[in-house]
Amino acid sequence: MRVLIAIPHVFNPRGGGGYGSQGANPHPRISALSQSLQSLLARFGSQQVYFRYTDKLYSLPANHKHSVEIDVVICTTQNLHILDRLPVPSGCYKHYPTQCEPMFLGFECHGVLKAGLGNYDYYGYMEDDLIIHDPLFFQKLAWFNSWVDNGWLLQPNRFEIAKNNDTLAKNYIDPELLFHTGKPEENFAHYFKDNLTILAKVMGKEVIIKRAENPHSGCFFLNQQQMELWAGQKYFLDRDARFFGPLESAASLGIARTFRVYKPGRENANFLEIEHFGDAWSQKIHGTVFT
């Protein structure tokens, strides 16, 4: 399986906004992007080794039964980045510099994905502070679309690990937004009222997958047919930013206009998930949540 991942990356210490890319301290951004890259390249790269000892210690290739080959493109703009400070080999990704407005950089990533059409099995978009831990991540996506058509899209649940008093809490940070009340004139494929819950069995265990009332995960992963479908829409690359703002829209608006978006239900939210670096969102809502 071949996968193309496009990552928008901006670091603007004078940005003055509420996003992590606009803070004065570069170290969290360096750590976030480094961990994101390391998770992709170590978890899915070709350098995976299994050791065996007989008369000597031998190394054997590991995990080649269901191998995933990843190509990563990091999109930047106006030289506002920290790529030269990353503790990872520069050869493990391609740099795609642009001159667009920083808040609209995600849409440049869409163009990168379209340019790769025909060469990959999956086309992914990830914000630069997301970390995949699941080695079966792409196999689960393929499994989902093996029994529903390509108009359906499975999104991961995004989580943070946060300290809560003397314990660690795992918080799924994208709250449901009751999108089923969305106005019909919005014409999003996401807004529909049938097939709200899917029950499946995976390795003998029931898995609940539900229509995502919030399609946002800061990322998306489309197979070849899905990428072709989206790239062929008249609104592709129209830079529509009405889903909260341009950052959120680049990650979620296009897919919500094109696909029926699903996520694993809260009963088994970890079936498909992705980590958000740090605990900024968890700290922001601390003390405001009702149980």
Disulfide bonds with the S-S distance in Angstrom:
none
